Amino acid sequence: MADALKLTILTPEREFYTGEVTEIVTESTQGGIGILPDHMPLVTTLRPSVTEITEKGGKKLKAFTSTGILEVKDNEARILCDTCEWPEEIDANRAEEARKRAEERLNNKQDIDVKRAELALSRALARKKLI
């Protein structure tokens, strides 16, 4: 049995994280998911959430991950997502304003794209949860 798996998190702007980890906890569109070494092959879609990473040495990290895809195969995990941020990269005021705008749009429901507003609210709440 392997003691770690390689994790790579990529966004369109950067390679956010690469390292050896013992656990990944995140949110798929089907619900919470945990990935450990020797996990079965998997491809799933991700929703905005706080992703928790436990590095091989035991250090625990948390990051905001937006919508994307998680692929697990042969003790390698790849997260491809639109945006990924460490807690110190999140602007708390901006996240709060985004939450307010999204909730206002959803409450008014006049000529809006409800799915888009729900996704914006989900992103804002996940960011706020991390900071």
VMD Tcl script that builds the backbone (N, CA, C; Angstrom):
set m [mol new atoms 393]
animate dup $m
set s [atomselect $m all]
$s set {name element resname resid chain x y z} {
  {N N MET 1 A 0.835 -1.186 0.000}
  {CA C MET 1 A 0.000 0.000 0.000}
  {C C MET 1 A 0.878 1.247 0.000}
  {N N ALA 2 A 0.507 2.197 -0.831}
  {CA C ALA 2 A 1.257 3.454 -0.914}
  {C C ALA 2 A 1.010 4.295 0.331}
  {N N ASP 3 A 2.010 5.092 0.718}
  {CA C ASP 3 A 1.846 5.951 1.892}
  {C C ASP 3 A 1.467 7.377 1.520}
  {N N ALA 4 A 1.432 7.698 0.233}
  {CA C ALA 4 A 1.070 9.045 -0.210}
  {C C ALA 4 A 0.643 8.997 -1.666}
  {N N LEU 5 A 0.046 10.082 -2.111}
  {CA C LEU 5 A -0.258 10.239 -3.523}
  {C C LEU 5 A 0.185 11.626 -3.956}
  {N N LYS 6 A 0.442 11.773 -5.234}
  {CA C LYS 6 A 0.875 13.058 -5.775}
  {C C LYS 6 A -0.366 13.880 -6.109}
  {N N LEU 7 A -0.403 15.106 -5.607}
  {CA C LEU 7 A -1.508 16.020 -5.895}
  {C C LEU 7 A -0.999 17.201 -6.703}
  {N N THR 8 A -1.724 17.514 -7.757}
  {CA C THR 8 A -1.465 18.712 -8.547}
  {C C THR 8 A -2.778 19.467 -8.670}
  {N N ILE 9 A -2.742 20.755 -8.342}
  {CA C ILE 9 A -3.917 21.616 -8.509}
  {C C ILE 9 A -3.547 22.689 -9.529}
  {N N LEU 10 A -4.315 22.728 -10.614}
  {CA C LEU 10 A -4.061 23.671 -11.700}
  {C C LEU 10 A -5.257 24.578 -11.925}
  {N N THR 11 A -4.967 25.859 -12.207}
  {CA C THR 11 A -5.980 26.817 -12.647}
  {C C THR 11 A -5.512 27.355 -13.991}
  {N N PRO 12 A -6.353 28.073 -14.704}
  {CA C PRO 12 A -5.892 28.657 -15.969}
  {C C PRO 12 A -4.704 29.604 -15.798}
  {N N GLU 13 A -4.572 30.224 -14.607}
  {CA C GLU 13 A -3.509 31.203 -14.381}
  {C C GLU 13 A -2.206 30.615 -13.860}
  {N N ARG 14 A -2.299 29.475 -13.144}
  {CA C ARG 14 A -1.079 29.003 -12.494}
  {C C ARG 14 A -1.181 27.547 -12.048}
  {N N GLU 15 A -0.011 27.012 -11.757}
  {CA C GLU 15 A 0.052 25.737 -11.067}
  {C C GLU 15 A -0.021 26.085 -9.589}
  {N N PHE 16 A -1.160 25.846 -8.983}
  {CA C PHE 16 A -1.430 26.295 -7.625}
  {C C PHE 16 A -0.688 25.466 -6.580}
  {N N TYR 17 A -0.671 24.162 -6.746}
  {CA C TYR 17 A -0.048 23.292 -5.747}
  {C C TYR 17 A 0.425 22.000 -6.408}
  {N N THR 18 A 1.590 21.530 -5.973}
  {CA C THR 18 A 2.096 20.212 -6.341}
  {C C THR 18 A 2.812 19.654 -5.126}
  {N N GLY 19 A 2.467 18.429 -4.768}
  {CA C GLY 19 A 3.146 17.826 -3.633}
  {C C GLY 19 A 2.635 16.446 -3.313}
  {N N GLU 20 A 3.301 15.804 -2.359}
  {CA C GLU 20 A 2.915 14.477 -1.893}
  {C C GLU 20 A 1.978 14.652 -0.708}
  {N N VAL 21 A 0.812 14.031 -0.781}
  {CA C VAL 21 A -0.198 14.183 0.261}
  {C C VAL 21 A -0.705 12.820 0.727}
  {N N THR 22 A -1.260 12.811 1.935}
  {CA C THR 22 A -1.846 11.580 2.465}
  {C C THR 22 A -3.369 11.625 2.468}
  {N N GLU 23 A -3.933 12.838 2.297}
  {CA C GLU 23 A -5.391 12.943 2.273}
  {C C GLU 23 A -5.820 14.235 1.596}
  {N N ILE 24 A -6.928 14.133 0.845}
  {CA C ILE 24 A -7.581 15.286 0.216}
  {C C ILE 24 A -9.054 15.199 0.580}
  {N N VAL 25 A -9.608 16.279 1.109}
  {CA C VAL 25 A -11.040 16.330 1.420}
  {C C VAL 25 A -11.610 17.538 0.694}
  {N N THR 26 A -12.645 17.308 -0.123}
  {CA C THR 26 A -13.239 18.397 -0.899}
  {C C THR 26 A -14.712 18.092 -1.130}
  {N N GLU 27 A -15.366 18.897 -1.970}
  {CA C GLU 27 A -16.791 18.719 -2.272}
  {C C GLU 27 A -16.973 18.467 -3.761}
  {N N SER 28 A -17.534 17.317 -4.075}
  {CA C SER 28 A -17.929 17.066 -5.458}
  {C C SER 28 A -19.374 17.536 -5.609}
  {N N THR 29 A -19.878 17.526 -6.812}
  {CA C THR 29 A -21.276 17.911 -7.015}
  {C C THR 29 A -22.211 16.859 -6.425}
  {N N GLN 30 A -21.671 15.705 -6.052}
  {CA C GLN 30 A -22.463 14.644 -5.430}
  {C C GLN 30 A -22.383 14.679 -3.907}
  {N N GLY 31 A -21.488 15.503 -3.347}
  {CA C GLY 31 A -21.314 15.596 -1.899}
  {C C GLY 31 A -19.850 15.564 -1.517}
  {N N GLY 32 A -19.587 15.498 -0.212}
  {CA C GLY 32 A -18.209 15.483 0.283}
  {C C GLY 32 A -17.472 14.230 -0.167}
  {N N ILE 33 A -16.166 14.384 -0.369}
  {CA C ILE 33 A -15.353 13.261 -0.838}
  {C C ILE 33 A -13.975 13.334 -0.196}
  {N N GLY 34 A -13.457 12.195 0.190}
  {CA C GLY 34 A -12.113 12.098 0.736}
  {C C GLY 34 A -11.288 11.163 -0.132}
  {N N ILE 35 A -10.074 11.559 -0.399}
  {CA C ILE 35 A -9.166 10.767 -1.234}
  {C C ILE 35 A -7.950 10.396 -0.398}
  {N N LEU 36 A -7.645 9.118 -0.343}
  {CA C LEU 36 A -6.481 8.589 0.359}
  {C C LEU 36 A -5.594 7.850 -0.637}
  {N N PRO 37 A -4.353 7.529 -0.263}
  {CA C PRO 37 A -3.508 6.731 -1.155}
  {C C PRO 37 A -4.225 5.436 -1.565}
  {N N ASP 38 A -3.941 4.983 -2.767}
  {CA C ASP 38 A -4.538 3.775 -3.353}
  {C C ASP 38 A -6.034 3.909 -3.622}
  {N N HIS 39 A -6.527 5.137 -3.744}
  {CA C HIS 39 A -7.942 5.345 -4.084}
  {C C HIS 39 A -8.213 4.787 -5.478}
  {N N MET 40 A -9.402 4.265 -5.669}
  {CA C MET 40 A -9.777 3.737 -6.987}
  {C C MET 40 A -9.802 4.874 -8.016}
  {N N PRO 41 A -9.634 4.551 -9.291}
  {CA C PRO 41 A -9.704 5.585 -10.327}
  {C C PRO 41 A -11.058 6.301 -10.271}
  {N N LEU 42 A -11.007 7.613 -10.481}
  {CA C LEU 42 A -12.202 8.431 -10.319}
  {C C LEU 42 A -12.065 9.707 -11.131}
  {N N VAL 43 A -13.159 10.133 -11.722}
  {CA C VAL 43 A -13.273 11.470 -12.303}
  {C C VAL 43 A -14.612 12.016 -11.822}
  {N N THR 44 A -14.586 13.189 -11.211}
  {CA C THR 44 A -15.815 13.798 -10.709}
  {C C THR 44 A -15.747 15.309 -10.861}
  {N N THR 45 A -16.900 15.935 -10.890}
  {CA C THR 45 A -16.958 17.395 -10.964}
  {C C THR 45 A -16.980 17.959 -9.552}
  {N N LEU 46 A -16.383 19.134 -9.407}
  {CA C LEU 46 A -16.265 19.780 -8.105}
  {C C LEU 46 A -17.149 21.006 -8.020}
  {N N ARG 47 A -17.596 21.287 -6.815}
  {CA C ARG 47 A -18.339 22.518 -6.546}
  {C C ARG 47 A -17.456 23.425 -5.700}
  {N N PRO 48 A -17.735 24.701 -5.632}
  {CA C PRO 48 A -16.919 25.590 -4.809}
  {C C PRO 48 A -16.911 25.127 -3.356}
  {N N SER 49 A -15.717 25.048 -2.777}
  {CA C SER 49 A -15.612 24.571 -1.394}
  {C C SER 49 A -14.249 24.896 -0.809}
  {N N VAL 50 A -14.110 24.569 0.459}
  {CA C VAL 50 A -12.818 24.600 1.122}
  {C C VAL 50 A -12.238 23.201 0.949}
  {N N THR 51 A -11.106 23.111 0.285}
  {CA C THR 51 A -10.436 21.825 0.092}
  {C C THR 51 A -9.337 21.703 1.131}
  {N N GLU 52 A -9.350 20.579 1.839}
  {CA C GLU 52 A -8.361 20.325 2.881}
  {C C GLU 52 A -7.339 19.319 2.367}
  {N N ILE 53 A -6.074 19.643 2.565}
  {CA C ILE 53 A -4.965 18.819 2.094}
  {C C ILE 53 A -4.092 18.466 3.293}
  {N N THR 54 A -3.778 17.188 3.450}
  {CA C THR 54 A -2.826 16.774 4.479}
  {C C THR 54 A -1.573 16.302 3.754}
  {N N GLU 55 A -0.488 17.044 3.943}
  {CA C GLU 55 A 0.760 16.695 3.278}
  {C C GLU 55 A 1.387 15.463 3.922}
  {N N LYS 56 A 2.310 14.849 3.197}
  {CA C LYS 56 A 2.952 13.627 3.654}
  {C C LYS 56 A 3.581 13.787 5.034}
  {N N GLY 57 A 4.127 14.914 5.351}
  {CA C GLY 57 A 4.727 15.159 6.661}
  {C C GLY 57 A 3.723 15.459 7.769}
  {N N GLY 58 A 2.423 15.521 7.429}
  {CA C GLY 58 A 1.391 15.775 8.430}
  {C C GLY 58 A 0.850 17.198 8.443}
  {N N LYS 59 A 1.502 18.112 7.724}
  {CA C LYS 59 A 1.039 19.504 7.680}
  {C C LYS 59 A -0.314 19.566 6.972}
  {N N LYS 60 A -1.255 20.302 7.569}
  {CA C LYS 60 A -2.589 20.440 7.005}
  {C C LYS 60 A -2.733 21.814 6.355}
  {N N LEU 61 A -3.256 21.822 5.143}
  {CA C LEU 61 A -3.474 23.049 4.383}
  {C C LEU 61 A -4.939 23.137 3.987}
  {N N LYS 62 A -5.422 24.360 3.856}
  {CA C LYS 62 A -6.780 24.586 3.368}
  {C C LYS 62 A -6.723 25.628 2.269}
  {N N ALA 63 A -7.537 25.410 1.239}
  {CA C ALA 63 A -7.599 26.348 0.125}
  {C C ALA 63 A -9.023 26.399 -0.411}
  {N N PHE 64 A -9.395 27.550 -0.964}
  {CA C PHE 64 A -10.668 27.662 -1.672}
  {C C PHE 64 A -10.463 27.089 -3.068}
  {N N THR 65 A -11.338 26.174 -3.474}
  {CA C THR 65 A -11.334 25.677 -4.845}
  {C C THR 65 A -12.716 25.931 -5.427}
  {N N SER 66 A -12.753 26.408 -6.653}
  {CA C SER 66 A -14.038 26.686 -7.298}
  {C C SER 66 A -14.486 25.467 -8.095}
  {N N THR 67 A -15.391 25.675 -9.004}
  {CA C THR 67 A -15.854 24.575 -9.840}
  {C C THR 67 A -14.691 24.007 -10.637}
  {N N GLY 68 A -14.761 22.717 -10.893}
  {CA C GLY 68 A -13.688 22.084 -11.643}
  {C C GLY 68 A -13.866 20.584 -11.722}
  {N N ILE 69 A -12.756 19.911 -11.949}
  {CA C ILE 69 A -12.743 18.456 -12.112}
  {C C ILE 69 A -11.649 17.872 -11.240}
  {N N LEU 70 A -11.957 16.747 -10.600}
  {CA C LEU 70 A -10.983 15.979 -9.839}
  {C C LEU 70 A -10.795 14.652 -10.544}
  {N N GLU 71 A -9.537 14.319 -10.809}
  {CA C GLU 71 A -9.209 13.030 -11.423}
  {C C GLU 71 A -8.226 12.307 -10.508}
  {N N VAL 72 A -8.504 11.042 -10.231}
  {CA C VAL 72 A -7.623 10.220 -9.416}
  {C C VAL 72 A -7.308 8.956 -10.207}
  {N N LYS 73 A -6.000 8.644 -10.311}
  {CA C LYS 73 A -5.581 7.447 -11.047}
  {C C LYS 73 A -4.140 7.137 -10.677}
  {N N ASP 74 A -3.856 5.882 -10.341}
  {CA C ASP 74 A -2.495 5.421 -10.070}
  {C C ASP 74 A -1.770 6.284 -9.028}
  {N N ASN 75 A -2.434 6.574 -7.926}
  {CA C ASN 75 A -1.867 7.377 -6.839}
  {C C ASN 75 A -1.449 8.780 -7.277}
  {N N GLU 76 A -2.148 9.299 -8.243}
  {CA C GLU 76 A -1.994 10.696 -8.650}
  {C C GLU 76 A -3.375 11.323 -8.680}
  {N N ALA 77 A -3.491 12.496 -8.087}
  {CA C ALA 77 A -4.748 13.243 -8.096}
  {C C ALA 77 A -4.487 14.591 -8.758}
  {N N ARG 78 A -5.405 14.970 -9.628}
  {CA C ARG 78 A -5.317 16.265 -10.286}
  {C C ARG 78 A -6.635 16.988 -10.103}
  {N N ILE 79 A -6.512 18.229 -9.665}
  {CA C ILE 79 A -7.679 19.099 -9.586}
  {C C ILE 79 A -7.464 20.201 -10.611}
  {N N LEU 80 A -8.388 20.303 -11.536}
  {CA C LEU 80 A -8.380 21.376 -12.530}
  {C C LEU 80 A -9.579 22.245 -12.193}
  {N N CYS 81 A -9.325 23.480 -11.789}
  {CA C CYS 81 A -10.444 24.328 -11.378}
  {C C CYS 81 A -10.270 25.751 -11.908}
  {N N ASP 82 A -11.389 26.459 -11.936}
  {CA C ASP 82 A -11.387 27.828 -12.453}
  {C C ASP 82 A -10.534 28.756 -11.599}
  {N N THR 83 A -10.647 28.606 -10.277}
  {CA C THR 83 A -9.934 29.470 -9.342}
  {C C THR 83 A -9.547 28.670 -8.115}
  {N N CYS 84 A -8.403 28.986 -7.549}
  {CA C CYS 84 A -7.955 28.366 -6.311}
  {C C CYS 84 A -7.177 29.423 -5.540}
  {N N GLU 85 A -7.461 29.549 -4.238}
  {CA C GLU 85 A -6.826 30.597 -3.434}
  {C C GLU 85 A -6.497 30.088 -2.039}
  {N N TRP 86 A -5.352 30.507 -1.532}
  {CA C TRP 86 A -5.009 30.277 -0.138}
  {C C TRP 86 A -5.784 31.288 0.696}
  {N N PRO 87 A -5.994 31.044 1.987}
  {CA C PRO 87 A -6.757 31.989 2.813}
  {C C PRO 87 A -6.231 33.421 2.750}
  {N N GLU 88 A -4.911 33.580 2.751}
  {CA C GLU 88 A -4.342 34.933 2.741}
  {C C GLU 88 A -4.525 35.665 1.409}
  {N N GLU 89 A -4.946 34.952 0.372}
  {CA C GLU 89 A -5.190 35.578 -0.929}
  {C C GLU 89 A -6.630 36.062 -1.086}
  {N N ILE 90 A -7.489 35.708 -0.141}
  {CA C ILE 90 A -8.905 36.053 -0.239}
  {C C ILE 90 A -9.161 37.428 0.376}
  {N N ASP 91 A -9.837 38.266 -0.369}
  {CA C ASP 91 A -10.243 39.589 0.103}
  {C C ASP 91 A -11.597 39.431 0.798}
  {N N ALA 92 A -11.612 39.535 2.116}
  {CA C ALA 92 A -12.832 39.310 2.903}
  {C C ALA 92 A -13.948 40.269 2.511}
  {N N ASN 93 A -13.623 41.532 2.275}
  {CA C ASN 93 A -14.647 42.511 1.894}
  {C C ASN 93 A -15.256 42.173 0.539}
  {N N ARG 94 A -14.416 41.772 -0.389}
  {CA C ARG 94 A -14.906 41.416 -1.720}
  {C C ARG 94 A -15.804 40.175 -1.656}
  {N N ALA 95 A -15.412 39.194 -0.845}
  {CA C ALA 95 A -16.223 37.984 -0.686}
  {C C ALA 95 A -17.581 38.313 -0.075}
  {N N GLU 96 A -17.594 39.206 0.904}
  {CA C GLU 96 A -18.849 39.606 1.545}
  {C C GLU 96 A -19.749 40.352 0.565}
  {N N GLU 97 A -19.177 41.243 -0.223}
  {CA C GLU 97 A -19.961 41.968 -1.228}
  {C C GLU 97 A -20.535 41.008 -2.270}
  {N N ALA 98 A -19.741 40.029 -2.692}
  {CA C ALA 98 A -20.218 39.034 -3.660}
  {C C ALA 98 A -21.374 38.231 -3.071}
  {N N ARG 99 A -21.276 37.885 -1.790}
  {CA C ARG 99 A -22.356 37.153 -1.124}
  {C C ARG 99 A -23.638 37.974 -1.116}
  {N N LYS 100 A -23.508 39.249 -0.753}
  {CA C LYS 100 A -24.681 40.119 -0.692}
  {C C LYS 100 A -25.332 40.267 -2.071}
  {N N ARG 101 A -24.510 40.489 -3.104}
  {CA C ARG 101 A -25.051 40.638 -4.463}
  {C C ARG 101 A -25.787 39.376 -4.905}
  {N N ALA 102 A -25.175 38.229 -4.668}
  {CA C ALA 102 A -25.786 36.963 -5.086}
  {C C ALA 102 A -27.098 36.717 -4.350}
  {N N GLU 103 A -27.124 36.968 -3.045}
  {CA C GLU 103 A -28.358 36.769 -2.281}
  {C C GLU 103 A -29.450 37.732 -2.737}
  {N N GLU 104 A -29.050 38.960 -3.035}
  {CA C GLU 104 A -30.019 39.951 -3.510}
  {C C GLU 104 A -30.619 39.520 -4.842}
  {N N ARG 105 A -29.780 39.052 -5.750}
  {CA C ARG 105 A -30.269 38.581 -7.054}
  {C C ARG 105 A -31.234 37.407 -6.874}
  {N N LEU 106 A -30.868 36.488 -6.000}
  {CA C LEU 106 A -31.721 35.314 -5.788}
  {C C LEU 106 A -33.046 35.682 -5.123}
  {N N ASN 107 A -33.023 36.670 -4.244}
  {CA C ASN 107 A -34.257 37.095 -3.584}
  {C C ASN 107 A -35.188 37.830 -4.543}
  {N N ASN 108 A -34.614 38.598 -5.468}
  {CA C ASN 108 A -35.427 39.361 -6.421}
  {C C ASN 108 A -35.922 38.489 -7.566}
  {N N LYS 109 A -35.095 37.604 -8.049}
  {CA C LYS 109 A -35.406 36.650 -9.130}
  {C C LYS 109 A -36.095 37.292 -10.329}
  {N N GLN 110 A -35.721 38.503 -10.654}
  {CA C GLN 110 A -36.296 39.151 -11.824}
  {C C GLN 110 A -35.257 39.186 -12.932}
  {N N ASP 111 A -35.546 38.491 -14.001}
  {CA C ASP 111 A -34.673 38.468 -15.180}
  {C C ASP 111 A -33.223 38.155 -14.837}
  {N N ILE 112 A -33.013 37.126 -14.027}
  {CA C ILE 112 A -31.643 36.731 -13.699}
  {C C ILE 112 A -31.417 35.284 -14.088}
  {N N ASP 113 A -30.179 34.945 -14.199}
  {CA C ASP 113 A -29.769 33.563 -14.409}
  {C C ASP 113 A -29.608 32.966 -13.011}
  {N N VAL 114 A -30.609 32.236 -12.561}
  {CA C VAL 114 A -30.636 31.713 -11.194}
  {C C VAL 114 A -29.437 30.806 -10.938}
  {N N LYS 115 A -29.121 29.940 -11.870}
  {CA C LYS 115 A -27.993 29.020 -11.700}
  {C C LYS 115 A -26.695 29.796 -11.483}
  {N N ARG 116 A -26.499 30.835 -12.265}
  {CA C ARG 116 A -25.289 31.661 -12.142}
  {C C ARG 116 A -25.238 32.354 -10.783}
  {N N ALA 117 A -26.370 32.876 -10.335}
  {CA C ALA 117 A -26.428 33.548 -9.035}
  {C C ALA 117 A -26.177 32.558 -7.897}
  {N N GLU 118 A -26.719 31.342 -8.014}
  {CA C GLU 118 A -26.490 30.323 -6.991}
  {C C GLU 118 A -25.013 29.934 -6.931}
  {N N LEU 119 A -24.381 29.831 -8.079}
  {CA C LEU 119 A -22.962 29.503 -8.131}
  {C C LEU 119 A -22.123 30.630 -7.521}
  {N N ALA 120 A -22.475 31.870 -7.811}
  {CA C ALA 120 A -21.762 33.016 -7.225}
  {C C ALA 120 A -21.900 33.012 -5.704}
  {N N LEU 121 A -23.093 32.697 -5.224}
  {CA C LEU 121 A -23.310 32.628 -3.781}
  {C C LEU 121 A -22.483 31.498 -3.174}
  {N N SER 122 A -22.457 30.362 -3.835}
  {CA C SER 122 A -21.677 29.219 -3.355}
  {C C SER 122 A -20.191 29.554 -3.257}
  {N N ARG 123 A -19.658 30.248 -4.253}
  {CA C ARG 123 A -18.248 30.661 -4.234}
  {C C ARG 123 A -17.976 31.616 -3.074}
  {N N ALA 124 A -18.858 32.597 -2.907}
  {CA C ALA 124 A -18.662 33.589 -1.841}
  {C C ALA 124 A -18.709 32.935 -0.462}
  {N N LEU 125 A -19.658 32.032 -0.255}
  {CA C LEU 125 A -19.770 31.366 1.042}
  {C C LEU 125 A -18.570 30.474 1.325}
  {N N ALA 126 A -18.060 29.790 0.321}
  {CA C ALA 126 A -16.873 28.933 0.525}
  {C C ALA 126 A -15.664 29.788 0.870}
  {N N ARG 127 A -15.503 30.916 0.185}
  {CA C ARG 127 A -14.377 31.808 0.506}
  {C C ARG 127 A -14.476 32.319 1.932}
  {N N LYS 128 A -15.686 32.746 2.336}
  {CA C LYS 128 A -15.880 33.287 3.675}
  {C C LYS 128 A -15.636 32.202 4.730}
  {N N LYS 129 A -15.992 30.982 4.418}
  {CA C LYS 129 A -15.779 29.861 5.356}
  {C C LYS 129 A -14.295 29.630 5.613}
  {N N LEU 130 A -13.477 29.883 4.611}
  {CA C LEU 130 A -12.038 29.637 4.709}
  {C C LEU 130 A -11.336 30.708 5.528}
  {N N ILE 131 A -11.822 31.937 5.483}
  {CA C ILE 131 A -11.116 33.028 6.172}
  {C C ILE 131 A -11.697 33.341 7.532}
}
mol reanalyze $m
mol bondsrecalc $m
mol representation Tube
mol addrep $m
